[in-house]
């Protein structure tokens, strides 16, 4: 008997298997499309939710920013720069004044020496303060982070970013209508310019121009107080240094970039009506100071028993500086902010003459480096191992002495801390911060 014919059954099973595979593929494709559409819908709902619950900051004079298009743009931009709605909330909260007619100040270089002290002083009296700093490694970034932690305890938020980032600056001005900018971000130091000259041009010239470009386009334009330097006096031999003296002989690239800043400030004041005040700082020192400053690394080396180099001029004269304690500098910065008039421009167009000022902020009493070392020896109870060497030709000047009569007249600037008292406070801080034993 012949076996049954199963060929038809086999073909039918193959066909059914093929149909099942086709149906399965179609089902997977349909599921993928559905999943994509659901995901897209959820994303749109989330954007709409944040748009409603976190609108951008608007003022009484400008409510046009409350539309959905701008809100969505701000939301996405905020997310790009560091945290979306919560990031914007921190920026706003930090910038909001807590006293009647308080200032709203953007402090560049807020994690720096002068910037951190000024930020604290402004915040403590009820002004709104937002910091901006790039935390570069010119000196130990951990010290800048420690200052950031200190500011954070006082509800001061520092945005981590660079002053050359115009999109970030514009974003900050979209969120907050700053009344003032305290521009302290800069590449500091005289000697480092021989190693990295372009860093000075990038920060002190290009960065300053970028800040001014964003400020000129803001509406309203903020008033700007910024840090120049006593270094602009360069090879000037008239003493004490007065704002009326010529500053056309800079001795270092650092000084040249600060002098360029003063010329640039004049230009933006003349063309765009920006209110600008330049402050020429004279050798600032004190707690939380810069490790590249002589008083700081003298203290470090003396504590560790290392020798220090005490410079004299090429003709064996003593080097002297008008050392200015940080609290006195802060007093001058706040005084300049309080007396700064409003900018007169609007949307990048000048409407009338604007304020343009420059002031010396010093202590008015130069002290030799030998005397500085003697005070530290007494405070640290150690005898310094001194190497007396000729000052190298690196841009340092042998002598500085500030005439501050103009700042006294215009905003009551009057330094009150002598070098011995100021160094005592610095050494106390140094011993506490670095955990060393000191009899101070």
Buried (B, 14 or more C-beta within 10 A) or exposed (E): EEEEEEEEEEEEEEEEEEEEEEEEEEEEEEEEEEEEEEEEEEEEEEBEEBBEEBBBBEEEEEEEBEEEEBBBBBBEBBBEBBEBBEBBBBBBEBBBBEEEEBBBBBBBBBBBBBBBBBBBBBBEEEBBBBBBBBBBEBBEBEBBEBBBEBBEEEEBBBBBBBBBBBEBBBBBBBBBBBBBBBBBBBBBBBEBBEEEBEBBBBBBBBBBBBBBBBBBBBEBBBBBBBBBBBBBBBEBEEBBBBBEBEBEBBBBBBBBBBBBBBEBBBEBBEEBBBBBBBBBBBBBBBBBBBEBBBBBBBBBBBBEEEEBBBBBBEEEEBBBBBBBBBBBBBBBBBBBBEBBEBBBBBEBEBEEEBBBBBBBBBBBBBBBBBBBBBBBBBBBEBEBEBEEEEBEEEBBBBBBBBBBBBBBEBBEBEBEBBBBEBBBBBBBBBBEEEEBEBEB
